[in-house]
Amino acid sequence: NKEMKKIHHRMPAIIEKKNYWKWIDPNNKDIEELYELLRPLSFAKIVAFEVSKDVNSYKNDRADIINKVQKQGNL
């Protein structure tokens, strides 16, 4: 969606909780239904905040890297 574009040029597929089982059900062959689940989520439903740049490497396998970063100074 347009709002996420300000953060990154790619947006992950965000599946709403009510649709998890439809998405992961290996027996669900309804391609149209699955395609509908890939519609961009409304930005009003997304909470965005800056996290550590450590998320950019798979080597950093720690839960704390998704904590909100506290900005210091004029950064």
N, C-alpha and C positions, 0 to 999 in steps of 0.2 A: 504494500500500500504506500501511498505518497508520504505518509508521516515516517515510516520506517526508512525510507530512502535517505532521509537526513542523517541516519545513523550508519547505514550500510547499504551497499548496492544489491545485496542478496537478502532474502528473507526466508527463514526456515518455514516449513509447513507446520502450522500450529493447529492441532486437532483439539476441538473442544472436548471436555471431559465426558459429556453425554454421548460422544461419538467414538470414544476409544475402542470399544468392542467391535463396532462396525469396521473400523480401520484395520485392526489386527486380526480379525476373523479370517483364517485361511480359506474358509468355505464361501466367503462372500465374493461372488463373481460378478456382482452388479457394478460394472465399470462406471456407469453414469452416476450412481450413488457415491462411489468412491471419489470420483472427480469433483463432485459437489463439495466434499469435505476439504478440498484443497483451495477453496476460495479464501482470499486474504481475510484475516480476522480484523474486525473493527479496531482501530487504534484506541478507541475509548475503553476497550477491554484489556489493553496491554499496559503494564506498568514497566516503564523503561528507566534504567539508571546505569551509571558508569560502574564497571567492574574492573578488576585487575587485568592488565595486559597478559598476565600468565595464562589466561584462557586460550590464547593463540597457539599453545603447544600441548599436544597430547601427553607430553612427559610430565606435565604438572597435574597430577591426579589427586587434588586436595579439594575438599568441600569449600574451604574458605575463599577460593578464588572467585566465587560468584557473589561474595558479599559486596555491598555498596561501598564504593571508594569515597572516602572523605577528601574533598578537594582542599588543597592548601594554597594560600596566597591567591594570586590572580590567574591560576591555571584554568 
